[in-house]
Amino acid sequence: MFGPCRTPTTIATLQVFQTEIMESIAEENDVLPQQSPTNLTPVFVYGTLCAVPLLAWALMGDASQTDAVKKLIRPARVEGFARYGIKSCDYPAAVKCEGSEIRGYLVTFSNSSQRKKLDDFEGETYSPTHLMAQILNPNGEASGQCVDAEIYLWNGSLENLTMEPWDLEGFIEERLEDWLDLFDGIELVG
C-alpha cells in the first residue's frame, strides 16, 4: 500500500463525492459540443480516470481541481466494448465485445496540452480508437445524442486480462487515495 491508511469516513466521503460529481455534471452540462473548443476529438474514459480527482490531477496537475474538470466531462456510454480487470493491476482494459457496453465520461479538452497529458497517462499499452459515444441524461439513460470520440483500447495480450468486470467503486474505495498520494507533487507535461 502506498501512503497513509484509509479510514471508513474517508472512503465514504470519496464515494459520496463521486456520486455528487456525477449528478452535478449531468445537471450543469445540458449542451455538449460535438468537439471541444480546441477542435480536438473528445475522449471516452472508462477506468481510473472516472475517479474525478484523478482525472483532475491528470489534466490540471491538481487533484483538487474537480470543479474545473466537471466542466469538461459528461456521463456517456459506448456499446460493443467490455471493461475487464488486468491481472495484478488496479486499472482496467477495454476490449471489443459485442453485446456489451461500458459507462464512463466523455472528456472534452480546453487545450491540446490536456490531450497530450491524457495520451501520456494512458501510455503505449493502449491505442486511441475512434468510436461513437452516447451521452447519458441525468437518469443514466441515453439522451439520443451521439458524439464522435476516441477510446483508449487495450493493445496488450488478452491473457493479461482477468475477464472479470472491473469495478470503479472498488477502485475508489480501495485504491484511489493511494494513487493520489503516489502522484502528489508530480505533474504530467503536455
C-alpha positions in Angstrom: 0.0 0.0 0.0 1.3 3.5 -0.8 0.5 6.3 1.6 -1.5 6.6 4.8 -4.2 4.2 6.0 -7.7 4.8 4.7 -10.5 5.3 7.2 -14.1 4.3 6.6 -15.0 8.0 6.8 -12.6 8.9 4.1 -13.8 6.1 1.8 -17.4 7.1 2.4 -16.6 10.7 1.7 -14.9 9.8 -1.6 -17.9 7.7 -2.7 -20.4 10.5 -1.8 -18.1 13.0 -3.6 -18.1 10.8 -6.7 -21.9 10.5 -6.7 -22.4 14.2 -6.2 -20.0 14.9 -9.1 -21.9 12.6 -11.4 -25.2 14.3 -10.6 -23.9 17.8 -10.9 -22.2 17.1 -14.2 -25.4 15.8 -15.7 -27.4 18.8 -14.4 -24.8 21.5 -15.4 -23.9 20.3 -18.8 -27.1 20.4 -20.8 -25.4 21.1 -24.1 -22.2 19.4 -25.3 -20.4 20.5 -28.4 -19.6 17.7 -30.9 -16.0 18.6 -30.4 -14.2 20.6 -27.8 -13.4 24.3 -28.3 -10.0 23.3 -29.4 -11.4 21.0 -32.2 -9.7 18.1 -30.5 -11.7 14.9 -30.6 -13.3 14.1 -27.2 -12.1 11.0 -25.4 -14.3 8.5 -23.6 -12.7 7.4 -20.3 -13.9 4.3 -18.5 -11.4 3.3 -15.8 -9.4 5.0 -13.1 -9.9 8.4 -14.8 -13.6 8.1 -13.9 -12.4 9.0 -10.4 -12.7 12.7 -11.0 -9.9 13.8 -8.6 -7.5 11.5 -10.5 -8.8 13.0 -13.8 -8.3 16.5 -12.4 -4.7 15.5 -11.5 -4.0 14.1 -15.0 -5.5 17.1 -16.8 -4.8 20.0 -14.5 -1.9 18.8 -12.3 -4.0 19.2 -9.2 -6.5 16.6 -7.8 -8.5 19.4 -6.1 -9.4 21.0 -9.4 -12.6 18.9 -9.7 -14.8 21.9 -10.4 -12.8 22.8 -13.5 -12.8 19.2 -14.7 -16.6 18.8 -14.2 -17.0 21.4 -16.9 -15.0 19.2 -19.3 -16.9 15.9 -18.8 -20.3 14.3 -19.4 -21.6 10.9 -18.4 -21.6 8.7 -21.5 -21.5 5.1 -22.7 -20.1 3.1 -25.6 -21.6 -0.1 -27.0 -19.7 -3.1 -28.3 -17.0 -2.9 -25.7 -16.3 -4.5 -22.3 -14.1 -3.4 -19.4 -12.1 -6.0 -17.7 -9.5 -6.0 -14.9 -5.9 -6.5 -15.7 -4.0 -9.2 -13.7 -2.0 -7.6 -10.8 -3.1 -4.1 -11.8 -5.5 -1.5 -10.3 -6.7 -0.3 -13.7 -8.8 -1.9 -16.4 -8.7 -2.6 -20.1 -11.4 -2.0 -22.7 -11.7 -4.6 -25.5 -14.3 -5.1 -28.3 -17.1 -7.3 -27.1 -20.4 -7.5 -29.0 -23.5 -7.1 -26.8 -21.6 -5.3 -24.0 -21.4 -1.6 -23.0 -19.1 0.5 -20.9 -20.2 3.6 -18.9 -17.8 6.4 -18.2 -17.2 10.0 -19.1 -16.8 11.9 -22.4 -13.9 14.3 -21.9 -13.6 17.5 -24.0 -10.4 19.5 -23.8 -9.7 23.1 -23.1 -6.3 22.9 -24.8 -4.1 20.4 -26.7 -1.8 20.1 -23.6 -4.7 18.3 -21.8 -5.0 15.8 -24.6 -1.2 15.2 -24.6 -1.3 14.6 -20.8 -4.1 12.1 -21.3 -2.1 10.3 -24.0 1.0 10.2 -21.7 -1.1 9.0 -18.8 -2.5 6.1 -20.8 0.9 5.1 -22.2 1.7 2.7 -25.0 -0.3 -0.3 -23.8 -3.5 1.5 -25.0 -4.3 2.7 -28.5 -6.7 5.6 -29.2 -9.5 4.3 -31.4 -12.4 6.2 -33.0 -16.0 5.3 -32.0 -19.4 6.9 -31.3 -20.2 7.7 -27.6 -23.8 8.1 -26.4 -24.3 11.0 -24.0 -26.4 10.0 -20.9 -29.1 12.1 -19.3 -29.3 12.7 -15.5 -31.2 9.5 -15.1 -28.3 7.5 -16.7 -30.3 6.8 -19.9 -29.2 7.5 -23.4 -30.1 11.1 -24.3 -30.2 10.5 -28.0 -27.1 12.5 -28.6 -24.1 10.6 -30.1 -20.6 12.1 -30.3 -17.6 11.1 -32.4 -14.9 10.3 -29.8 -11.9 8.2 -29.1 -11.4 5.5 -26.5 -8.1 4.0 -25.3 -8.3 0.3 -26.2 -6.1 -2.3 -24.7 -3.5 -3.5 -27.2 -1.7 -5.9 -24.8 -2.3 -9.6 -24.6 -5.8 -10.9 -23.7 -4.0 -13.4 -21.5 -3.2 -10.5 -19.1 -6.9 -9.7 -18.6 -8.9 -11.2 -15.7 -12.0 -11.5 -17.9 -13.9 -10.2 -14.8 -15.7 -6.8 -15.0 -13.6 -4.0 -13.5 -15.2 -2.2 -10.6 -14.9 1.6 -10.4 -16.4 1.8 -6.9 -13.9 -0.8 -5.7 -11.1 1.3 -7.1 -12.4 4.4 -5.4 -12.9 2.6 -2.1 -9.7 0.7 -2.0 -7.0 2.4 -4.2 -7.8 6.0 -5.2 -6.2 7.6 -2.2 -3.1 5.6 -2.8 -2.9 6.7 -6.4 -3.4 10.4 -5.4 -0.7 10.1 -2.7 1.6 8.5 -5.2 1.1 11.3 -7.8 1.1 14.1 -5.3 3.7 16.7 -6.3 4.1 15.2 -9.8 2.6 16.8 -12.9 2.2 15.4 -16.4 3.9 17.6 -19.1 1.7 18.3 -22.1 
